């Protein structure tokens, strides 16, 4: 129940009022701490060069020797400490600027367009949304900068536009409250006149009195649209006109259908009659054509039967002749094949006889080769036997020669080699004597063994390194 009793229009009004309060509320910049002129100068310089202002102007120079360069389509109000009136005021005037003593505002001179959406209540206590727009410009900058707030650097016209919009909405609501719905929808000129009059009184003032007004000029005021807020009421207002137009359209449609139906029946009757006549004539023509076609078919069948019989007799005669010739050719071909087969068998028999003779010859050759191999193997065996006997004889002779070598002969050979051995030996550094004695069978070998032992000892002393040698 609480949702059904909610006042929607009151909530919309309160929301719009909050939005207006938020737009009119100025956002003051945080002041710089005292005793910090350098910080204030840097903050001011960063705000001037940040590019966040609405008008594209720029500042050149440094310190107190700066110049503000503005476009030609903006108003300039330049004040200085100690001067009651602005130092520079006008359209598109660049000026010298000292940030320690001067202040200025830049205001666009272009025409401004203000869009208005006014939720109004008409004389019948019904809601109507009126959409309008107002175009205005600054006419007297010397008066406007004193009475209006252009201090917002991002949008200098914002606060002025909000104030004018509130004035326009109030004027539209006052005028619509005295009019009915039909008057509002049919003729919007009274609303335009009332809105124009009120805005010009506020913005331009009395032309005879220079002190009144805000220094603005209203260029044009127009009402774009008036829309009834209630959908049901809008449909009800349109219902009589729609019903009347629907009635006229329905009657015209019925008359058109009746006339069309009559013409269609007449056309249908004439068309069907014509169709029956045409069908009869076509049937007669079709029957005549069928008779002619049947007669032609019968004549054609008789002619084809006669021709087929003659062709069949001719075909049988040709077939008999062809069969006789084929049988004769077949008999002759069979005889030729028998003769060829006889010749082939004789050739096979002859080839088999030749193969038999060849096999016998190969057997004889193989037998002879085997006998030759046996004889060769016997000769090889005899040769190996003889070779073994010679090897045994040579071995016996070598053993006999070795047994015939005496001690005297060995010593003589060794003595013959001593000069060559002594010539290749270095000078001895030490002399050693080794005496080997023995009895029995070894006594006979003492001279030879002593001599060999002496030679070996001498060679060992020669090739052995000195006792205290440090280098190779």
C-alpha positions as a printed Julia matrix, in Angstrom:
472×3 Matrix{Float64}:
   0.0     0.0     0.0
   2.87    2.36    0.72
   4.19    1.96   -2.85
   0.77    2.64   -4.36
   0.33    5.87   -2.32
   3.79    7.17   -3.17
   3.81   10.66   -4.74
   5.95   10.18   -7.83
   5.63   13.78   -8.98
   6.82   15.07   -5.59
   9.87   12.8    -5.74
  10.73   14.06   -9.23
  10.47   17.69   -8.05
  12.72   17.0    -5.07
  15.3    15.25   -7.25
  15.32   18.15   -9.69
  15.75   20.59   -6.81
  18.71   18.63   -5.49
  20.27   18.61   -8.96
  19.84   22.4    -9.23
  21.41   22.92   -5.8
  24.35   20.76   -6.79
  24.87   22.68  -10.05
  24.66   26.07   -8.31
  27.09   25.07   -5.59
  30.52   26.47   -6.39
  33.64   24.46   -5.76
  36.09   26.86   -4.14
  39.77   26.1    -4.64
  41.79   25.27   -1.51
  43.87   28.31   -0.43
  47.64   28.03   -0.38
  49.34   28.13    3.04
  50.43   31.61    4.18
  54.01   32.66    3.77
  54.5    30.52    0.67
  54.34   32.91   -2.32
  56.44   30.54   -4.39
  53.92   27.73   -3.86
  50.97   30.05   -4.67
  52.71   31.17   -7.85
  53.37   27.57   -8.93
  49.77   26.54   -8.16
  48.38   29.5   -10.09
  50.71   28.83  -13.0
  49.75   25.13  -13.1
  46.04   26.03  -13.06
  46.54   28.52  -15.9
  48.55   26.13  -18.04
  46.66   22.91  -17.2
  44.3    23.24  -20.19
  41.2    22.61  -17.99
  39.64   26.04  -18.76
  36.76   26.36  -21.22
  38.37   29.06  -23.38
  41.56   28.31  -25.28
  43.81   31.14  -24.09
  47.46   31.0   -23.08
  49.9    33.02  -20.97
  53.38   33.98  -22.09
  56.31   35.47  -20.16
  57.39   34.81  -16.56
  57.05   36.38  -13.13
  55.31   39.79  -13.17
  56.05   40.27  -16.9
  53.37   38.01  -18.31
  50.89   38.47  -21.16
  47.51   36.81  -21.48
  46.68   36.09  -25.15
  42.96   35.43  -25.78
  40.98   34.45  -28.9
  39.01   37.18  -30.69
  35.58   35.72  -29.77
  35.76   35.97  -25.96
  35.14   38.76  -23.44
  37.96   39.81  -21.1
  37.59   41.47  -17.67
  40.99   42.36  -16.2
  41.24   43.98  -12.76
  44.22   45.19  -10.76
  44.76   45.82   -7.09
  44.22   49.48   -6.25
  42.0    50.16   -9.32
  38.26   50.6    -8.81
  37.37   49.87  -12.44
  38.72   47.09  -14.66
  42.04   47.82  -16.31
  41.05   45.9   -19.46
  37.49   45.04  -20.5
  36.21   44.16  -23.95
  36.03   41.56  -26.71
  39.21   39.7   -27.75
  41.69   42.08  -26.0
  45.01   40.58  -24.9
  46.67   42.27  -21.91
  49.71   42.33  -19.61
  49.28   40.33  -16.46
  51.03   40.41  -13.07
  49.95   37.37  -11.03
  50.8    39.17   -7.76
  48.44   42.12   -8.29
  46.04   41.22  -11.16
  43.03   38.98  -11.69
  40.99   38.25  -14.79
  38.09   36.21  -16.14
  37.57   34.94  -19.68
  33.92   34.67  -20.82
  32.8    33.14  -24.16
  30.98   35.63  -26.41
  29.32   32.96  -28.57
  25.57   32.37  -28.46
  24.52   29.88  -25.8
  21.69   27.34  -26.2
  19.74   26.33  -23.09
  17.62   23.16  -23.22
  14.55   23.1   -20.93
  12.4    20.14  -19.82
   9.55   21.5   -17.67
   7.16   19.1   -15.89
   3.96   21.2   -15.76
   0.43   20.84  -14.39
  -2.33   22.13  -16.69
  -5.72   23.51  -15.76
  -7.27   20.01  -15.66
  -4.65   18.94  -13.09
  -2.86   16.68  -15.56
   0.89   16.39  -16.02
   2.47   17.73  -19.23
   6.15   17.68  -20.15
   7.08   20.8   -22.15
  10.39   20.74  -24.01
  11.81   24.12  -25.04
  15.1    25.82  -25.77
  16.37   29.36  -25.25
  19.29   30.98  -27.08
  21.02   33.97  -25.43
  24.22   35.96  -25.61
  26.07   38.53  -23.47
  25.01   42.0   -24.59
  26.75   44.24  -22.02
  29.87   42.72  -20.49
  30.39   45.71  -18.14
  27.04   44.92  -16.47
  27.1    41.14  -16.82
  30.37   40.47  -15.02
  29.13   42.47  -11.98
  25.75   40.71  -11.65
  26.49   37.17  -12.84
  28.88   34.46  -11.74
  31.4    33.5   -14.45
  34.08   32.21  -12.07
  33.96   28.52  -13.07
  37.12   28.02  -15.21
  35.9    24.8   -16.8
  32.42   26.16  -17.75
  31.93   29.89  -17.09
  28.35   29.8   -18.4
  27.21   26.93  -16.18
  25.78   28.88  -13.25
  24.18   31.49  -15.51
  22.59   28.76  -17.62
  21.19   27.05  -14.51
  19.68   30.32  -13.3
  18.09   31.11  -16.65
  16.77   27.57  -16.93
  15.06   27.84  -13.55
  13.51   31.15  -14.6
  12.3    29.6   -17.87
  10.83   26.53  -16.19
   8.97   28.68  -13.68
   7.53   30.85  -16.45
   6.44   27.79  -18.5
   4.8    26.18  -15.47
   2.92   29.38  -14.59
   1.59   29.74  -18.12
   0.65   26.06  -18.59
  -1.26   26.11  -15.28
  -3.75   28.57  -16.85
  -4.26   26.56  -20.05
  -6.19   23.4   -20.82
  -4.69   20.3   -22.39
  -6.19   21.06  -25.78
  -4.89   24.65  -25.68
  -1.4    23.48  -24.78
  -1.35   20.85  -27.52
  -2.98   22.95  -30.25
  -1.32   26.35  -29.79
   2.06   26.89  -28.12
   2.39   30.55  -29.06
   1.02   31.88  -25.73
   3.65   29.89  -23.86
   6.39   31.23  -26.14
   5.23   34.83  -25.69
   4.99   34.53  -21.92
   8.41   32.86  -21.67
  10.03   35.43  -23.96
   8.55   38.34  -22.02
   9.68   37.07  -18.63
  13.18   36.17  -19.73
  13.71   39.49  -21.46
  12.52   41.39  -18.39
  15.01   39.48  -16.24
  17.94   39.36  -18.69
  17.6    42.67  -20.57
  15.58   44.76  -18.09
  14.02   48.05  -19.01
  15.78   49.66  -21.96
  15.05   53.12  -20.61
  16.74   52.36  -17.31
  20.35   51.37  -17.84
  20.72   50.04  -14.3
  18.21   47.2   -14.7
  18.82   43.86  -16.38
  21.72   41.44  -16.29
  23.54   42.52  -19.43
  22.19   39.56  -21.42
  20.12   39.41  -24.59
  17.49   36.75  -25.39
  17.92   35.78  -29.04
  15.08   33.29  -29.48
  12.65   31.14  -27.5
  11.02   28.03  -28.99
   8.8    25.19  -27.74
   9.94   21.9   -29.22
   7.3    19.51  -27.89
   4.51   19.12  -25.35
   3.97   15.56  -24.16
   1.22   14.35  -21.83
   2.77   12.43  -18.94
  -0.1     9.93  -18.56
  -0.12    7.3   -21.29
  -3.77    6.43  -20.6
  -4.86   10.07  -20.87
  -2.95   10.48  -24.13
  -4.66    7.41  -25.55
  -8.07    8.67  -24.39
  -7.47   12.03  -26.08
  -6.6    10.29  -29.29
  -9.49    7.8   -29.07
 -12.3    10.02  -30.6
 -10.19   11.06  -33.55
  -8.95    7.55  -34.07
 -12.5     6.14  -33.83
 -13.8     8.71  -36.33
 -10.99    8.02  -38.75
 -11.46    4.28  -38.27
 -15.21    4.65  -38.98
 -14.55    6.57  -42.22
 -11.92    4.07  -43.23
 -14.23    1.14  -42.45
 -17.14    2.58  -44.48
 -14.84    3.31  -47.39
 -13.5    -0.21  -47.14
 -17.04   -1.7   -47.15
 -18.1     0.35  -50.18
 -14.94   -0.62  -51.95
 -15.46   -4.3   -51.14
 -19.12   -4.19  -52.35
 -18.15   -2.6   -55.63
 -15.26   -4.99  -56.06
 -17.53   -8.0   -55.3
 -20.09   -6.93  -57.97
 -17.41   -6.46  -60.56
 -15.8    -9.74  -59.64
 -19.14  -11.64  -60.07
 -19.78  -10.05  -63.47
 -16.26  -10.79  -64.57
 -16.58  -14.34  -63.28
 -19.84  -14.94  -65.22
 -18.44  -13.65  -68.48
 -15.19  -15.51  -67.92
 -16.91  -18.85  -67.2
 -19.23  -18.47  -70.23
 -16.32  -17.78  -72.46
 -14.46  -20.69  -70.93
 -17.4   -23.1   -71.67
 -17.58  -21.94  -75.29
 -13.88  -22.31  -75.71
 -13.99  -25.76  -74.05
 -16.66  -26.98  -76.53
 -14.72  -25.81  -79.53
 -11.56  -27.33  -78.15
 -13.33  -30.67  -77.56
 -14.53  -30.8   -81.17
 -11.09  -30.0   -82.49
  -9.54  -32.55  -80.14
 -11.97  -35.33  -81.34
 -11.2   -34.59  -85.02
  -7.5   -34.59  -84.31
  -7.8   -37.91  -82.43
  -9.66  -39.54  -85.37
  -7.03  -38.38  -87.82
  -4.34  -39.56  -85.49
  -5.96  -43.02  -85.11
  -6.31  -43.47  -88.87
  -2.69  -42.51  -89.38
  -1.61  -44.95  -86.68
  -3.55  -47.87  -88.27
  -2.11  -47.19  -91.71
   1.33  -46.95  -90.22
   0.9   -50.24  -88.35
  -0.13  -52.08  -91.59
   2.78  -50.62  -93.52
   5.21  -51.47  -90.71
   3.89  -55.08  -90.53
   4.42  -55.57  -94.28
   7.85  -54.09  -94.18
   8.77  -56.17  -91.15
   7.69  -59.42  -92.91
   9.75  -58.62  -96.0
  12.69  -57.67  -93.86
  12.35  -60.9   -91.84
  12.34  -63.09  -94.99
  15.37  -61.27  -96.34
  17.08  -61.64  -92.97
  16.42  -65.42  -92.85
  17.85  -65.93  -96.36
  20.95  -63.9   -95.49
  21.26  -65.79  -92.24
  21.26  -69.17  -94.0
  23.93  -68.06  -96.45
  25.99  -66.66  -93.61
  25.67  -69.88  -91.6
  26.9   -72.01  -94.57
  29.9   -69.77  -95.08
  30.61  -69.78  -91.35
  30.48  -73.61  -91.17
  32.83  -73.98  -94.14
  35.25  -71.49  -92.64
  35.01  -73.26  -89.29
  35.82  -76.65  -90.89
  38.8   -75.24  -92.74
  40.05  -73.55  -89.58
  39.73  -76.82  -87.66
  41.8   -78.67  -90.26
  44.48  -76.0   -90.13
  44.59  -76.2   -86.35
  44.99  -80.06  -86.52
  47.89  -79.69  -88.98
  49.55  -77.09  -86.73
  49.09  -79.33  -83.69
  50.7   -82.26  -85.55
  53.68  -80.11  -86.48
  53.98  -78.85  -82.89
  53.97  -82.45  -81.52
  56.69  -83.47  -84.0
  58.78  -80.47  -82.95
  58.34  -81.42  -79.27
  59.44  -85.04  -79.96
  62.52  -83.79  -81.83
  63.37  -81.4   -79.01
  63.03  -84.2   -76.43
  65.43  -86.41  -78.48
  67.96  -83.57  -78.61
  67.63  -83.06  -74.89
  68.23  -86.78  -74.28
  71.41  -86.7   -76.34
  72.56  -83.59  -74.51
  71.95  -85.22  -71.14
  73.98  -88.3   -72.14
  76.86  -86.07  -73.29
  76.75  -84.1   -70.02
  76.82  -87.36  -68.02
  79.95  -88.54  -69.89
  81.63  -85.14  -69.33
  80.76  -85.25  -65.65
  82.21  -88.8   -65.3
  85.44  -87.75  -66.99
  85.77  -84.7   -64.76
  85.25  -86.85  -61.66
  87.97  -89.28  -62.77
  90.33  -86.37  -63.44
  89.68  -84.92  -60.0
  90.37  -88.29  -58.35
  93.67  -88.55  -60.23
  94.63  -84.99  -59.26
  93.8   -85.67  -55.62
  96.01  -88.8   -55.69
  98.86  -86.77  -57.15
  98.42  -84.12  -54.45
  98.49  -86.81  -51.76
 101.68  -88.31  -53.17
 103.24  -84.82  -53.32
 102.33  -84.1   -49.69
 103.72  -87.45  -48.64
 106.97  -86.79  -50.46
 107.16  -83.28  -48.99
 106.7   -84.66  -45.46
 109.48  -87.2   -46.01
 111.87  -84.44  -47.2
 110.96  -82.27  -44.18
 111.78  -85.16  -41.82
 115.12  -85.73  -43.54
 116.0   -81.99  -43.27
 115.12  -81.9   -39.6
 117.31  -84.94  -38.96
 120.2   -83.3   -40.77
 119.81  -80.06  -38.72
 119.8   -82.01  -35.47
 122.92  -83.84  -36.58
 124.65  -80.53  -37.42
 123.69  -79.09  -34.04
 125.02  -82.19  -32.29
 128.31  -81.95  -34.21
 129.12  -78.4   -32.86
 131.99  -78.67  -30.3
 133.09  -76.3   -27.51
 136.18  -75.39  -29.42
 134.2   -74.38  -32.45
 131.84  -72.19  -30.35
 134.73  -70.44  -28.62
 136.44  -69.85  -31.93
 133.31  -68.17  -33.32
 132.95  -66.0   -30.19
 136.6   -64.96  -30.34
 136.14  -63.99  -33.96
 133.35  -61.58  -32.88
 135.28  -60.04  -29.94
 137.08  -57.29  -31.93
 133.75  -55.93  -33.22
 132.27  -56.04  -29.72
 135.29  -54.3   -28.18
 135.31  -51.62  -30.86
 131.69  -50.6   -30.1
 132.11  -50.66  -26.28
 132.94  -47.4   -24.33
 135.9   -47.04  -21.96
 135.37  -48.97  -18.71
 135.35  -46.97  -15.45
 135.57  -49.98  -13.12
 137.05  -53.48  -13.41
 135.53  -56.53  -11.84
 136.76  -60.09  -11.86
 134.44  -63.04  -11.54
 135.79  -66.58  -10.99
 133.5   -69.48  -11.55
 134.73  -72.94  -10.56
 133.1   -76.29  -10.77
 133.71  -79.94  -10.66
 132.53  -82.95  -12.57
 130.77  -82.5   -15.85
 130.59  -78.7   -15.46
 134.35  -78.41  -15.26
 134.72  -78.89  -18.93
 132.66  -75.74  -19.6
 134.49  -73.45  -17.1
 136.64  -71.6   -19.63
 133.65  -70.77  -21.88
 131.36  -69.85  -19.01
 134.08  -67.68  -17.41
 134.64  -65.86  -20.63
 130.92  -65.19  -21.19
 130.47  -64.06  -17.58
 133.33  -61.59  -17.92
 131.89  -60.13  -21.09
 128.43  -59.74  -19.5
 129.92  -58.05  -16.38
 131.9   -55.64  -18.5
 128.84  -54.73  -20.57
 126.78  -54.19  -17.41
 129.36  -51.8   -15.96
 129.62  -49.88  -19.19
 125.88  -49.33  -19.69
 125.05  -48.76  -15.97
 124.75  -45.11  -14.8
 127.46  -43.68  -12.42
 126.56  -43.87   -8.72
 126.15  -40.08   -8.02
 124.83  -38.88  -11.42
 122.21  -36.05  -11.13
 121.52  -35.45  -14.81
 120.84  -37.87  -17.64
